[in-house]
Amino acid sequence: MQVTLDVPEQLGLDYTLPELAKQIKLYAALAMFQVGKISAGFACEFAGVDRYRFYEECAKHKIPVIHYEPGELEAELEYLCNS
């Protein structure tokens, strides 16, 4: 699938067209990952970046990469401390 996007010149973005396309794909991957629509692996593939770069971007945008259900972290820590 292909998406066409009109970007006004007034935005003054300092990117070449290929750089802008790559940046938009990265932001889209981050947003879809954040809301749980895609996995981290697929987000990396979609954005064309390795996992390290993707996690770096997640940290930069304060997007958690590990999602614990309420109480799950405490249970895991208790298990580890009692092992």
N, C-alpha and C positions, 0 to 999 in steps of 0.2 A: 504494500500500500504506500502511496506517496501523498504527502501533505504539502500544500503550497501556502506560504505565509508572506504577507506584505509587511515589510518593516519600513516605517517612515524614516527618511533621511534625517529628520529633525532629532531623532534619538541620539545622534552623534556617537554611535557605537564605534569603538576603535578596533573592529575586527574585519578580517577579510571575509568574504562570503563563506568559504569552507570552514573557517574558524567559528563563525557565527552559527552555522548549522550544527557543528560539533557541540558548541556550548548549549544550544537549545535542546539537543538530544540528552545531554548530561542533566540539565535541569528537569527535563521531563522524566528521566529515569529516577532521579532523586525524589521527585514529587510522587510518582507512582509507587516507589518502594516505601516511602513514608506512610502512605495510606494503606499499605498492604495489598496493593493490586498485583505487584510482581515481586519475585524473589530477588535477593541481592545478586545472585548469579546471572539471572536474566537481565537485571538492570545494568550490570557490567557489560554484558554482551550487547545490549541495545545501545548503550552510550559509547561503546568502543574503547573502554578503559579497563585496566586490570583491577583486580579486587583491592589492592593497596590504594590505588588512586581513588577508587569509589569510596572506600572507608574514610580516606582523608577528606574527601568532599562532604561526606556525611557528618564528620566531626566539625568541619568548618561551618556547616549549616545547622548544627545541633540536632541532627537526626540520629536517634538511637539505632544501633545495628543489631542489638539483642533485645528481644521483647519477652519479658517474663509476665506471666499471669499473676494476679494478686496472690501473695503467699508462696508462690513457686520458688522465688529466690531464697526466702527464709528456710523453706523445707530443704532446699539443696545445700545451703550452708550448714544447717543442722546435721544433715547426713554426712557431709564432709568432716565436720568436727567430731562426730561420733565414730568415724571409721578407723 
